[in-house]
Amino acid sequence: MRSAGRYFGVTNWDMNQHAKIEIRHSTCPHDCPSACALDVEVVEGRSIGRVRGSKKQTYTAGVVCAKVARYAERIHHPERLMHPMRRTGPKGSGQFARISWDEALDEIGHRFNQAEREFGAESIWPYYYAGTMGLVMRDGLNRLTHVKKYSRFYQTICANVGRIGFAIGTGKIAGVDPREMAVSDLVVIWGTNPVNTQVNVMTHAARARKERGAKIAAVDIYDNETMKQADIKIILRPGTDGAFACGVMHVLFRDGHADRAYMDKYTDCPDELEAHLKTRTPEWASAICGVPVSEIEAFAKLVGETERTFFRLGYGFTRSRNGAMQMHAALCIPAVTGAWQYEGGGAFFNNFALWHFNESIIEAHDAIDKTTRALDQSQIGRILTGDAEALLGKGPVKAMLIQNTNPMTVAPEQALVRQGFAREDLFVAVHEQFMTETAAMADIVLPATMFMEHDDLYYGGGHQHISVGPKLIDPPGECRSNHEVLQALAPRLGAKHPGFEMTPRELIDATLKLSSHGDIAGLEADLWRDLQPDFRTSHYLDGFAHADKKFHFKADWAHPPFGQTMGDFDKMPSLPDHWAVIEHADQAHPFRLATSPSRSFLNTTFNETPSSQAREGKASVMIHPLDAASLDIANGDAVTLGNTRGETTLIATLFEGVRRGVLIAESVHPNKNHIGGRGINMLTGADTIAPIGGAAFHDNKVWIRKAATVQGMHSVTP
């Protein structure tokens, strides 16, 4: 521990035998469904040591991912931003000068007010996302937006597609208690790589295998770390899950594994579904998804013969243009078999419907004006470059305040994003923990706290607990929380609302009371409160959440239970199918690329920590050896990938665990880590995804060739 302390130059983090260490509880705030319960070593009341998963919470069950276990490496990092700065050189040059908080806040206030006077309030677009999942620090920026009538923010980068695909079947976003994986006889992990992204899924699945002899099946687009721990591996072509699901259901009906009594009672149109699936044979499915007919048959037989089959459906579905249909198709399988009836059977994606949080004070719902435009988060490149459709027919964006996200790296259509942020007439203030590539493009940079340095309220999308994450230590330097920044800006902008006058703890307490969750004292006493409904409710034994109490095989995409319809929702097939709207490979772009999550980075969080950097290595792309040989590409060669949106150059890794014609680039490495400084999201699109919006990060057609020259890894100023 002392060597790590010396590396970071933080003497009070140096844990020796004389240090006073107290174990405090918290919740991981990062963009991961696990929202792990944490036991944190607080050293001398000033710094932190080891972080462990808490055994006191039954979902986390004492397990936490390696990157959070080493959180001291991040929170005490020597390159954290410590004071406000003003840009002194060209945008992206990294040239800044230290200024005071008052100078920084005054300038932001002046520039926002000037933009409002000259171009109207909607010329200002506060932009945020899931760098923290705490309700106070994540969603508070909406309060400023609503009170000031700035352009609103429509979230599309993450979960919309998967959520609607699940809810269109069940009627709400909630499923079986995820801890029931431990009492399942077959755990199907589909569209997620939990070894990399939500390690606790593997905790419960492995327990089922150890205690019950259960099988673990993994369905994904490459032989990832989760597949390496699975008993059954199904490797699909990207964007073809719906075809595979239909082939499986065809076999279930054909071979007598469909529970007709269950479907007659609990589903809307089983006879129509069966008739529809007559032509969706395993041969038909195999031609689309690439899975051999024998594997489709064997998987269907196993599912059909195993009552306690638990479908753990993941966020991979949300990254494809046809993802909502794919999620719904996969979800239909346990409704065909009747697995919902049994403990350890059914399906789970997310528990969003459990929380019922009333964020009216945090977000100033009383000030919402729905006539103000809501701009699509994913289309930030188009918006900042003046695309009239993306701007919803109104004027340009002239000023931004960015919290909790790094769009210069993570947003799609990076060529447009770079062009937009380079505008001299765009004022940008970024509130951040490190000098990200977005912060480097800012006019004003503000230093931000991390989760152990402020109070917040959390829920676990991947489980059923809510919690207060208390402030454990003081922030370093001049770091301020998101809420403190909003409080300081409000009077400078003439923004008045009770939420600006309250402390984070007061906001948490008021939100809990409004949400019928008691108060902050009660929740802190509980540590992590379990909101899981009873068995009958979780398994929909008294009917599903639609008005007719049925599970819907026939999806009404034109009338989703939430969200605003957009894209080609009117062209979506109503029954499960392969909807061929993905970016198909063609002669000019013969490969399909997916940008799947890595183990040691979380989007661009943790890519500043040495241990994560060491594990992930250089930005690389997996390619099948036979594809590589046909292109004279050797392992370790620099290769360039491209399409109509842009190009990026990285290192080729030959890998047999992908289908021919498929490329996998794990993680979002910093742009500067790519040869030539152009990151992977140069290749991803921002098309509007039906039925309620989304971003198709795993759905790209590309070409690949040896890089003509290699000039070293360096960043490129936009």
Buried (B, 14 or more C-beta within 10 A) or exposed (E): BEEBBEBBEBEBBBBEEEBEEEEBBBBBBBBBBBBBBBBBBBBBEEBBBBBBBBEEBBBBBBBBBEBBBBBBBBBBBEEBBBBBBBBEEEBBEBEBEEBEBEEBBBBBBEBBBBBBEEBBBBBBBBBBBBBBBBBBBBBBBBBBBBBBBBBBBBBBBBBBBBBBBBBBBBBBBBBBBBBBBBBBBBBBBBBBBBBBBBBBBBBBBBBBBEEBEBBBBBBBBBBBBBBEBBEBBBBBBBBBBBBBBBBBBBBBBBEEBBBBEBBEBBBBBBEEBBEBBEEBBBEBBBEBBBBEBEBBBBBBBBBBEBBBBBBBBBBBBBBBBBBBBBBBBBBBBBBBBBBBBBBBBBBBBBBBBBBEBBBBBBBBEEBBEEEBBBBBBBBBBBBBBBBEEBBEEBEBBBBBBBBBBBBBBBBBBBBBBBBBBBBEEBBBBBBBBBBBBBBBBBBBBBBBBBBBBBBBBBBBBBBBBBBBBBBBBEBBEBBBBBBBBBBBBBEBBEBEBEBBEBEBBBBBBBBBEBBEBBEBEEBBEBBBBBBBBEEEEBBBBEBBBBEEBBBBBBBEBEEBBEBEBBBBBEEBBBBBBBBEBBBEBEEEBBBBBBBBBBBBBBBBBBBBBEBBBEBBEBBBBBBBBEBBEEBEBEEEBBBBBBBEBBBBBBBBBBBEBBBEBBBBBBBBBBBBBBBBBBBBBBBBBBBBBBBBBBBBBBBBBBBBEBBEEEEEBEBEBB
